[in-house]
């Protein structure tokens, strides 16, 4: 019990998790009171209240709950990086490509365009697939803007509704039919 009291006083002496006070009311670190957030002894307002809500202030940023802090888009934290609001492998932040459908080949040190192949893999809409998978996909469609419907084993042209009726082919990708015009 004494050890806990010493640890708590040491943490508060270093400025970690200090409470805030509003009149006679003590508000714990990370809690919201009257649309203000208590953060290390200071009341935050406006966009900074997101810290207490475990939500980033910008939708493209991420929130790291263990560290209790916001990570900016493109920032690396440990083995991960924040990319458009979600944590991905840090390789995504270390290398940038000119188009989201392209990939970066670290061993070759260059950008690979959608559909291009390396000795073992190919880049398909920004993801690395085994070379055989890309060859199968390419062989099934006559034009890169068309899609392949594996359930009916048929090529669907750009702008056409798919066989299930809930999506359509739009520039080679399946999207919600409401997005097709």
PyMOL commands that place a pseudoatom at each C-alpha (Angstrom):
pseudoatom trace, name=CA, resn=UNK, resi=1, chain=A, elem=C, hetatm=0, pos=[0.000, 0.000, 0.000]
pseudoatom trace, name=CA, resn=UNK, resi=2, chain=A, elem=C, hetatm=0, pos=[2.828, 2.343, 0.874]
pseudoatom trace, name=CA, resn=UNK, resi=3, chain=A, elem=C, hetatm=0, pos=[4.476, 1.549, -2.465]
pseudoatom trace, name=CA, resn=UNK, resi=4, chain=A, elem=C, hetatm=0, pos=[1.330, 2.623, -4.346]
pseudoatom trace, name=CA, resn=UNK, resi=5, chain=A, elem=C, hetatm=0, pos=[1.214, 5.910, -2.441]
pseudoatom trace, name=CA, resn=UNK, resi=6, chain=A, elem=C, hetatm=0, pos=[4.877, 6.576, -3.277]
pseudoatom trace, name=CA, resn=UNK, resi=7, chain=A, elem=C, hetatm=0, pos=[4.320, 5.697, -6.964]
pseudoatom trace, name=CA, resn=UNK, resi=8, chain=A, elem=C, hetatm=0, pos=[1.253, 7.964, -7.145]
pseudoatom trace, name=CA, resn=UNK, resi=9, chain=A, elem=C, hetatm=0, pos=[3.058, 10.890, -5.547]
pseudoatom trace, name=CA, resn=UNK, resi=10, chain=A, elem=C, hetatm=0, pos=[6.065, 10.366, -7.876]
pseudoatom trace, name=CA, resn=UNK, resi=11, chain=A, elem=C, hetatm=0, pos=[3.797, 10.326, -10.947]
pseudoatom trace, name=CA, resn=UNK, resi=12, chain=A, elem=C, hetatm=0, pos=[2.010, 13.486, -9.884]
pseudoatom trace, name=CA, resn=UNK, resi=13, chain=A, elem=C, hetatm=0, pos=[5.327, 15.180, -9.073]
pseudoatom trace, name=CA, resn=UNK, resi=14, chain=A, elem=C, hetatm=0, pos=[6.447, 14.545, -12.644]
pseudoatom trace, name=CA, resn=UNK, resi=15, chain=A, elem=C, hetatm=0, pos=[3.240, 16.121, -13.985]
pseudoatom trace, name=CA, resn=UNK, resi=16, chain=A, elem=C, hetatm=0, pos=[1.666, 12.870, -15.178]
pseudoatom trace, name=CA, resn=UNK, resi=17, chain=A, elem=C, hetatm=0, pos=[-2.097, 12.404, -14.865]
pseudoatom trace, name=CA, resn=UNK, resi=18, chain=A, elem=C, hetatm=0, pos=[-2.645, 15.429, -12.612]
pseudoatom trace, name=CA, resn=UNK, resi=19, chain=A, elem=C, hetatm=0, pos=[-6.276, 16.289, -11.815]
pseudoatom trace, name=CA, resn=UNK, resi=20, chain=A, elem=C, hetatm=0, pos=[-7.943, 19.599, -12.607]
pseudoatom trace, name=CA, resn=UNK, resi=21, chain=A, elem=C, hetatm=0, pos=[-10.074, 21.690, -10.289]
pseudoatom trace, name=CA, resn=UNK, resi=22, chain=A, elem=C, hetatm=0, pos=[-13.245, 23.582, -11.078]
pseudoatom trace, name=CA, resn=UNK, resi=23, chain=A, elem=C, hetatm=0, pos=[-14.199, 25.414, -7.904]
pseudoatom trace, name=CA, resn=UNK, resi=24, chain=A, elem=C, hetatm=0, pos=[-14.339, 22.734, -5.190]
pseudoatom trace, name=CA, resn=UNK, resi=25, chain=A, elem=C, hetatm=0, pos=[-14.752, 19.923, -7.756]
pseudoatom trace, name=CA, resn=UNK, resi=26, chain=A, elem=C, hetatm=0, pos=[-11.769, 17.712, -8.640]
pseudoatom trace, name=CA, resn=UNK, resi=27, chain=A, elem=C, hetatm=0, pos=[-11.810, 16.340, -12.208]
pseudoatom trace, name=CA, resn=UNK, resi=28, chain=A, elem=C, hetatm=0, pos=[-9.599, 13.353, -12.980]
pseudoatom trace, name=CA, resn=UNK, resi=29, chain=A, elem=C, hetatm=0, pos=[-7.075, 13.402, -15.817]
pseudoatom trace, name=CA, resn=UNK, resi=30, chain=A, elem=C, hetatm=0, pos=[-8.710, 12.423, -19.135]
pseudoatom trace, name=CA, resn=UNK, resi=31, chain=A, elem=C, hetatm=0, pos=[-12.286, 13.213, -18.023]
pseudoatom trace, name=CA, resn=UNK, resi=32, chain=A, elem=C, hetatm=0, pos=[-14.668, 15.757, -19.551]
pseudoatom trace, name=CA, resn=UNK, resi=33, chain=A, elem=C, hetatm=0, pos=[-16.530, 18.359, -17.467]
pseudoatom trace, name=CA, resn=UNK, resi=34, chain=A, elem=C, hetatm=0, pos=[-18.727, 21.096, -18.996]
pseudoatom trace, name=CA, resn=UNK, resi=35, chain=A, elem=C, hetatm=0, pos=[-17.354, 20.472, -22.522]
pseudoatom trace, name=CA, resn=UNK, resi=36, chain=A, elem=C, hetatm=0, pos=[-13.775, 20.852, -21.291]
pseudoatom trace, name=CA, resn=UNK, resi=37, chain=A, elem=C, hetatm=0, pos=[-11.159, 18.143, -20.993]
pseudoatom trace, name=CA, resn=UNK, resi=38, chain=A, elem=C, hetatm=0, pos=[-8.841, 17.721, -17.995]
pseudoatom trace, name=CA, resn=UNK, resi=39, chain=A, elem=C, hetatm=0, pos=[-5.379, 16.916, -19.346]
pseudoatom trace, name=CA, resn=UNK, resi=40, chain=A, elem=C, hetatm=0, pos=[-2.375, 16.828, -16.986]
pseudoatom trace, name=CA, resn=UNK, resi=41, chain=A, elem=C, hetatm=0, pos=[-3.735, 19.520, -14.668]
pseudoatom trace, name=CA, resn=UNK, resi=42, chain=A, elem=C, hetatm=0, pos=[-5.021, 21.857, -17.410]
pseudoatom trace, name=CA, resn=UNK, resi=43, chain=A, elem=C, hetatm=0, pos=[-8.540, 22.262, -18.748]
pseudoatom trace, name=CA, resn=UNK, resi=44, chain=A, elem=C, hetatm=0, pos=[-8.576, 22.055, -22.544]
pseudoatom trace, name=CA, resn=UNK, resi=45, chain=A, elem=C, hetatm=0, pos=[-11.400, 23.314, -24.728]
pseudoatom trace, name=CA, resn=UNK, resi=46, chain=A, elem=C, hetatm=0, pos=[-12.353, 23.442, -28.389]
pseudoatom trace, name=CA, resn=UNK, resi=47, chain=A, elem=C, hetatm=0, pos=[-10.691, 20.907, -30.713]
pseudoatom trace, name=CA, resn=UNK, resi=48, chain=A, elem=C, hetatm=0, pos=[-8.373, 19.739, -27.942]
pseudoatom trace, name=CA, resn=UNK, resi=49, chain=A, elem=C, hetatm=0, pos=[-11.284, 18.084, -26.072]
pseudoatom trace, name=CA, resn=UNK, resi=50, chain=A, elem=C, hetatm=0, pos=[-10.755, 15.160, -28.487]
pseudoatom trace, name=CA, resn=UNK, resi=51, chain=A, elem=C, hetatm=0, pos=[-7.848, 14.025, -26.291]
pseudoatom trace, name=CA, resn=UNK, resi=52, chain=A, elem=C, hetatm=0, pos=[-10.318, 13.009, -23.588]
pseudoatom trace, name=CA, resn=UNK, resi=53, chain=A, elem=C, hetatm=0, pos=[-12.664, 11.364, -26.055]
pseudoatom trace, name=CA, resn=UNK, resi=54, chain=A, elem=C, hetatm=0, pos=[-9.847, 9.175, -27.421]
pseudoatom trace, name=CA, resn=UNK, resi=55, chain=A, elem=C, hetatm=0, pos=[-10.561, 10.641, -30.843]
pseudoatom trace, name=CA, resn=UNK, resi=56, chain=A, elem=C, hetatm=0, pos=[-8.082, 12.620, -32.911]
pseudoatom trace, name=CA, resn=UNK, resi=57, chain=A, elem=C, hetatm=0, pos=[-8.937, 16.239, -33.660]
pseudoatom trace, name=CA, resn=UNK, resi=58, chain=A, elem=C, hetatm=0, pos=[-8.392, 15.574, -37.396]
pseudoatom trace, name=CA, resn=UNK, resi=59, chain=A, elem=C, hetatm=0, pos=[-10.019, 12.522, -39.080]
pseudoatom trace, name=CA, resn=UNK, resi=60, chain=A, elem=C, hetatm=0, pos=[-6.717, 11.726, -40.862]
pseudoatom trace, name=CA, resn=UNK, resi=61, chain=A, elem=C, hetatm=0, pos=[-4.877, 11.491, -37.516]
pseudoatom trace, name=CA, resn=UNK, resi=62, chain=A, elem=C, hetatm=0, pos=[-4.874, 8.538, -35.100]
pseudoatom trace, name=CA, resn=UNK, resi=63, chain=A, elem=C, hetatm=0, pos=[-5.215, 8.207, -31.343]
pseudoatom trace, name=CA, resn=UNK, resi=64, chain=A, elem=C, hetatm=0, pos=[-2.826, 5.933, -29.415]
pseudoatom trace, name=CA, resn=UNK, resi=65, chain=A, elem=C, hetatm=0, pos=[-4.746, 4.925, -26.264]
pseudoatom trace, name=CA, resn=UNK, resi=66, chain=A, elem=C, hetatm=0, pos=[-1.777, 3.428, -24.402]
pseudoatom trace, name=CA, resn=UNK, resi=67, chain=A, elem=C, hetatm=0, pos=[0.291, 6.574, -24.867]
pseudoatom trace, name=CA, resn=UNK, resi=68, chain=A, elem=C, hetatm=0, pos=[-2.824, 8.739, -24.469]
pseudoatom trace, name=CA, resn=UNK, resi=69, chain=A, elem=C, hetatm=0, pos=[-1.794, 10.969, -27.346]
pseudoatom trace, name=CA, resn=UNK, resi=70, chain=A, elem=C, hetatm=0, pos=[-2.732, 11.925, -30.859]
pseudoatom trace, name=CA, resn=UNK, resi=71, chain=A, elem=C, hetatm=0, pos=[-0.514, 10.740, -33.719]
pseudoatom trace, name=CA, resn=UNK, resi=72, chain=A, elem=C, hetatm=0, pos=[-0.504, 12.916, -36.852]
pseudoatom trace, name=CA, resn=UNK, resi=73, chain=A, elem=C, hetatm=0, pos=[-1.072, 11.526, -40.373]
pseudoatom trace, name=CA, resn=UNK, resi=74, chain=A, elem=C, hetatm=0, pos=[2.223, 10.158, -41.700]
pseudoatom trace, name=CA, resn=UNK, resi=75, chain=A, elem=C, hetatm=0, pos=[3.870, 10.042, -38.261]
pseudoatom trace, name=CA, resn=UNK, resi=76, chain=A, elem=C, hetatm=0, pos=[5.644, 6.838, -37.206]
pseudoatom trace, name=CA, resn=UNK, resi=77, chain=A, elem=C, hetatm=0, pos=[5.078, 5.361, -33.741]
pseudoatom trace, name=CA, resn=UNK, resi=78, chain=A, elem=C, hetatm=0, pos=[7.001, 2.176, -32.941]
pseudoatom trace, name=CA, resn=UNK, resi=79, chain=A, elem=C, hetatm=0, pos=[6.381, -0.416, -35.663]
pseudoatom trace, name=CA, resn=UNK, resi=80, chain=A, elem=C, hetatm=0, pos=[3.294, 1.378, -36.997]
pseudoatom trace, name=CA, resn=UNK, resi=81, chain=A, elem=C, hetatm=0, pos=[2.448, 4.619, -38.695]
pseudoatom trace, name=CA, resn=UNK, resi=82, chain=A, elem=C, hetatm=0, pos=[-0.742, 6.632, -38.811]
pseudoatom trace, name=CA, resn=UNK, resi=83, chain=A, elem=C, hetatm=0, pos=[-2.109, 6.735, -42.350]
pseudoatom trace, name=CA, resn=UNK, resi=84, chain=A, elem=C, hetatm=0, pos=[-5.451, 8.439, -43.022]
pseudoatom trace, name=CA, resn=UNK, resi=85, chain=A, elem=C, hetatm=0, pos=[-6.844, 7.674, -39.570]
pseudoatom trace, name=CA, resn=UNK, resi=86, chain=A, elem=C, hetatm=0, pos=[-5.692, 4.061, -39.165]
pseudoatom trace, name=CA, resn=UNK, resi=87, chain=A, elem=C, hetatm=0, pos=[-2.476, 2.412, -38.034]
pseudoatom trace, name=CA, resn=UNK, resi=88, chain=A, elem=C, hetatm=0, pos=[-0.562, 0.587, -40.797]
pseudoatom trace, name=CA, resn=UNK, resi=89, chain=A, elem=C, hetatm=0, pos=[2.925, -0.862, -41.111]
pseudoatom trace, name=CA, resn=UNK, resi=90, chain=A, elem=C, hetatm=0, pos=[5.585, 1.834, -40.795]
pseudoatom trace, name=CA, resn=UNK, resi=91, chain=A, elem=C, hetatm=0, pos=[6.768, 1.115, -44.348]
pseudoatom trace, name=CA, resn=UNK, resi=92, chain=A, elem=C, hetatm=0, pos=[3.679, 3.008, -45.599]
pseudoatom trace, name=CA, resn=UNK, resi=93, chain=A, elem=C, hetatm=0, pos=[4.952, 6.239, -44.017]
pseudoatom trace, name=CA, resn=UNK, resi=94, chain=A, elem=C, hetatm=0, pos=[8.608, 5.746, -44.878]
pseudoatom trace, name=CA, resn=UNK, resi=95, chain=A, elem=C, hetatm=0, pos=[8.042, 5.735, -48.614]
pseudoatom trace, name=CA, resn=UNK, resi=96, chain=A, elem=C, hetatm=0, pos=[5.651, 7.833, -50.638]
pseudoatom trace, name=CA, resn=UNK, resi=97, chain=A, elem=C, hetatm=0, pos=[4.254, 6.990, -54.061]
pseudoatom trace, name=CA, resn=UNK, resi=98, chain=A, elem=C, hetatm=0, pos=[2.938, 9.398, -56.665]
pseudoatom trace, name=CA, resn=UNK, resi=99, chain=A, elem=C, hetatm=0, pos=[-0.454, 7.648, -56.916]
pseudoatom trace, name=CA, resn=UNK, resi=100, chain=A, elem=C, hetatm=0, pos=[-2.377, 5.552, -54.335]
pseudoatom trace, name=CA, resn=UNK, resi=101, chain=A, elem=C, hetatm=0, pos=[-2.685, 2.643, -56.815]
pseudoatom trace, name=CA, resn=UNK, resi=102, chain=A, elem=C, hetatm=0, pos=[1.119, 2.389, -57.067]
pseudoatom trace, name=CA, resn=UNK, resi=103, chain=A, elem=C, hetatm=0, pos=[3.482, 0.499, -54.735]
pseudoatom trace, name=CA, resn=UNK, resi=104, chain=A, elem=C, hetatm=0, pos=[6.998, 1.099, -53.470]
pseudoatom trace, name=CA, resn=UNK, resi=105, chain=A, elem=C, hetatm=0, pos=[9.571, -1.683, -53.910]
pseudoatom trace, name=CA, resn=UNK, resi=106, chain=A, elem=C, hetatm=0, pos=[12.018, -1.167, -51.045]
pseudoatom trace, name=CA, resn=UNK, resi=107, chain=A, elem=C, hetatm=0, pos=[14.566, -3.701, -52.330]
pseudoatom trace, name=CA, resn=UNK, resi=108, chain=A, elem=C, hetatm=0, pos=[14.571, -2.112, -55.784]
pseudoatom trace, name=CA, resn=UNK, resi=109, chain=A, elem=C, hetatm=0, pos=[14.376, 1.395, -54.311]
pseudoatom trace, name=CA, resn=UNK, resi=110, chain=A, elem=C, hetatm=0, pos=[11.741, 2.591, -56.776]
pseudoatom trace, name=CA, resn=UNK, resi=111, chain=A, elem=C, hetatm=0, pos=[8.043, 3.073, -57.341]
pseudoatom trace, name=CA, resn=UNK, resi=112, chain=A, elem=C, hetatm=0, pos=[6.148, 0.341, -59.180]
pseudoatom trace, name=CA, resn=UNK, resi=113, chain=A, elem=C, hetatm=0, pos=[2.984, 1.327, -61.058]
pseudoatom trace, name=CA, resn=UNK, resi=114, chain=A, elem=C, hetatm=0, pos=[-0.329, -0.529, -60.809]
pseudoatom trace, name=CA, resn=UNK, resi=115, chain=A, elem=C, hetatm=0, pos=[-0.140, -3.770, -62.806]
pseudoatom trace, name=CA, resn=UNK, resi=116, chain=A, elem=C, hetatm=0, pos=[3.670, -3.816, -63.069]
pseudoatom trace, name=CA, resn=UNK, resi=117, chain=A, elem=C, hetatm=0, pos=[5.606, -6.808, -61.810]
pseudoatom trace, name=CA, resn=UNK, resi=118, chain=A, elem=C, hetatm=0, pos=[8.796, -7.454, -59.904]
pseudoatom trace, name=CA, resn=UNK, resi=119, chain=A, elem=C, hetatm=0, pos=[10.475, -10.890, -60.053]
pseudoatom trace, name=CA, resn=UNK, resi=120, chain=A, elem=C, hetatm=0, pos=[8.079, -12.429, -57.467]
pseudoatom trace, name=CA, resn=UNK, resi=121, chain=A, elem=C, hetatm=0, pos=[5.271, -9.924, -56.905]
pseudoatom trace, name=CA, resn=UNK, resi=122, chain=A, elem=C, hetatm=0, pos=[3.088, -7.415, -58.696]
pseudoatom trace, name=CA, resn=UNK, resi=123, chain=A, elem=C, hetatm=0, pos=[1.452, -4.180, -57.630]
pseudoatom trace, name=CA, resn=UNK, resi=124, chain=A, elem=C, hetatm=0, pos=[-2.344, -4.289, -57.834]
pseudoatom trace, name=CA, resn=UNK, resi=125, chain=A, elem=C, hetatm=0, pos=[-4.214, -1.156, -56.671]
pseudoatom trace, name=CA, resn=UNK, resi=126, chain=A, elem=C, hetatm=0, pos=[-1.537, -0.256, -54.121]
pseudoatom trace, name=CA, resn=UNK, resi=127, chain=A, elem=C, hetatm=0, pos=[-1.125, -3.740, -52.653]
pseudoatom trace, name=CA, resn=UNK, resi=128, chain=A, elem=C, hetatm=0, pos=[1.534, -6.336, -53.292]
pseudoatom trace, name=CA, resn=UNK, resi=129, chain=A, elem=C, hetatm=0, pos=[0.127, -9.605, -54.642]
pseudoatom trace, name=CA, resn=UNK, resi=130, chain=A, elem=C, hetatm=0, pos=[1.926, -12.752, -55.732]
pseudoatom trace, name=CA, resn=UNK, resi=131, chain=A, elem=C, hetatm=0, pos=[2.870, -12.558, -59.403]
pseudoatom trace, name=CA, resn=UNK, resi=132, chain=A, elem=C, hetatm=0, pos=[0.487, -15.424, -60.309]
pseudoatom trace, name=CA, resn=UNK, resi=133, chain=A, elem=C, hetatm=0, pos=[-2.547, -13.579, -58.913]
pseudoatom trace, name=CA, resn=UNK, resi=134, chain=A, elem=C, hetatm=0, pos=[-1.918, -10.486, -61.054]
pseudoatom trace, name=CA, resn=UNK, resi=135, chain=A, elem=C, hetatm=0, pos=[-1.451, -12.586, -64.174]
pseudoatom trace, name=CA, resn=UNK, resi=136, chain=A, elem=C, hetatm=0, pos=[-4.783, -14.325, -63.481]
pseudoatom trace, name=CA, resn=UNK, resi=137, chain=A, elem=C, hetatm=0, pos=[-6.587, -11.010, -62.924]
pseudoatom trace, name=CA, resn=UNK, resi=138, chain=A, elem=C, hetatm=0, pos=[-5.094, -9.439, -66.068]
pseudoatom trace, name=CA, resn=UNK, resi=139, chain=A, elem=C, hetatm=0, pos=[-5.952, -12.498, -68.164]
pseudoatom trace, name=CA, resn=UNK, resi=140, chain=A, elem=C, hetatm=0, pos=[-9.620, -12.314, -67.114]
pseudoatom trace, name=CA, resn=UNK, resi=141, chain=A, elem=C, hetatm=0, pos=[-10.283, -8.727, -68.221]
pseudoatom trace, name=CA, resn=UNK, resi=142, chain=A, elem=C, hetatm=0, pos=[-9.760, -7.305, -71.685]
pseudoatom trace, name=CA, resn=UNK, resi=143, chain=A, elem=C, hetatm=0, pos=[-9.318, -3.704, -70.472]
pseudoatom trace, name=CA, resn=UNK, resi=144, chain=A, elem=C, hetatm=0, pos=[-7.919, -2.305, -67.177]
pseudoatom trace, name=CA, resn=UNK, resi=145, chain=A, elem=C, hetatm=0, pos=[-11.160, -0.336, -66.584]
pseudoatom trace, name=CA, resn=UNK, resi=146, chain=A, elem=C, hetatm=0, pos=[-13.221, -3.557, -66.564]
pseudoatom trace, name=CA, resn=UNK, resi=147, chain=A, elem=C, hetatm=0, pos=[-13.788, -5.880, -63.593]
pseudoatom trace, name=CA, resn=UNK, resi=148, chain=A, elem=C, hetatm=0, pos=[-13.974, -9.614, -63.143]
pseudoatom trace, name=CA, resn=UNK, resi=149, chain=A, elem=C, hetatm=0, pos=[-16.918, -11.224, -61.303]
pseudoatom trace, name=CA, resn=UNK, resi=150, chain=A, elem=C, hetatm=0, pos=[-15.554, -14.539, -59.979]
pseudoatom trace, name=CA, resn=UNK, resi=151, chain=A, elem=C, hetatm=0, pos=[-18.942, -15.961, -58.885]
pseudoatom trace, name=CA, resn=UNK, resi=152, chain=A, elem=C, hetatm=0, pos=[-20.309, -15.874, -62.428]
pseudoatom trace, name=CA, resn=UNK, resi=153, chain=A, elem=C, hetatm=0, pos=[-16.852, -16.111, -64.044]
pseudoatom trace, name=CA, resn=UNK, resi=154, chain=A, elem=C, hetatm=0, pos=[-17.585, -13.144, -66.297]
pseudoatom trace, name=CA, resn=UNK, resi=155, chain=A, elem=C, hetatm=0, pos=[-15.980, -9.843, -67.268]
pseudoatom trace, name=CA, resn=UNK, resi=156, chain=A, elem=C, hetatm=0, pos=[-18.052, -6.773, -66.362]
pseudoatom trace, name=CA, resn=UNK, resi=157, chain=A, elem=C, hetatm=0, pos=[-17.475, -3.601, -68.364]
pseudoatom trace, name=CA, resn=UNK, resi=158, chain=A, elem=C, hetatm=0, pos=[-16.792, -0.184, -66.811]
pseudoatom trace, name=CA, resn=UNK, resi=159, chain=A, elem=C, hetatm=0, pos=[-20.055, 1.390, -65.597]
pseudoatom trace, name=CA, resn=UNK, resi=160, chain=A, elem=C, hetatm=0, pos=[-22.057, -1.875, -65.573]
pseudoatom trace, name=CA, resn=UNK, resi=161, chain=A, elem=C, hetatm=0, pos=[-23.888, -3.195, -62.517]
pseudoatom trace, name=CA, resn=UNK, resi=162, chain=A, elem=C, hetatm=0, pos=[-22.423, -6.421, -61.115]
pseudoatom trace, name=CA, resn=UNK, resi=163, chain=A, elem=C, hetatm=0, pos=[-24.238, -9.771, -61.107]
pseudoatom trace, name=CA, resn=UNK, resi=164, chain=A, elem=C, hetatm=0, pos=[-25.447, -9.365, -57.501]
pseudoatom trace, name=CA, resn=UNK, resi=165, chain=A, elem=C, hetatm=0, pos=[-26.932, -5.937, -58.259]
pseudoatom trace, name=CA, resn=UNK, resi=166, chain=A, elem=C, hetatm=0, pos=[-25.371, -4.140, -55.270]
pseudoatom trace, name=CA, resn=UNK, resi=167, chain=A, elem=C, hetatm=0, pos=[-22.169, -2.858, -56.874]
pseudoatom trace, name=CA, resn=UNK, resi=168, chain=A, elem=C, hetatm=0, pos=[-20.841, -1.727, -60.208]
pseudoatom trace, name=CA, resn=UNK, resi=169, chain=A, elem=C, hetatm=0, pos=[-17.524, -1.716, -61.996]
pseudoatom trace, name=CA, resn=UNK, resi=170, chain=A, elem=C, hetatm=0, pos=[-15.937, 1.738, -62.017]
pseudoatom trace, name=CA, resn=UNK, resi=171, chain=A, elem=C, hetatm=0, pos=[-12.497, 2.109, -63.588]
pseudoatom trace, name=CA, resn=UNK, resi=172, chain=A, elem=C, hetatm=0, pos=[-11.512, -1.458, -62.690]
pseudoatom trace, name=CA, resn=UNK, resi=173, chain=A, elem=C, hetatm=0, pos=[-12.750, -1.384, -59.079]
pseudoatom trace, name=CA, resn=UNK, resi=174, chain=A, elem=C, hetatm=0, pos=[-16.001, -2.598, -57.540]
pseudoatom trace, name=CA, resn=UNK, resi=175, chain=A, elem=C, hetatm=0, pos=[-17.851, 0.328, -55.942]
pseudoatom trace, name=CA, resn=UNK, resi=176, chain=A, elem=C, hetatm=0, pos=[-21.339, 0.889, -54.551]
pseudoatom trace, name=CA, resn=UNK, resi=177, chain=A, elem=C, hetatm=0, pos=[-23.849, 1.197, -57.375]
pseudoatom trace, name=CA, resn=UNK, resi=178, chain=A, elem=C, hetatm=0, pos=[-24.808, 4.650, -56.092]
pseudoatom trace, name=CA, resn=UNK, resi=179, chain=A, elem=C, hetatm=0, pos=[-21.282, 5.830, -57.038]
pseudoatom trace, name=CA, resn=UNK, resi=180, chain=A, elem=C, hetatm=0, pos=[-21.735, 4.878, -60.697]
pseudoatom trace, name=CA, resn=UNK, resi=181, chain=A, elem=C, hetatm=0, pos=[-23.167, 7.572, -62.903]
for i in range(1, 181): cmd.bond("trace and resi %d" % i, "trace and resi %d" % (i + 1))
show_as sticks, trace
zoom trace
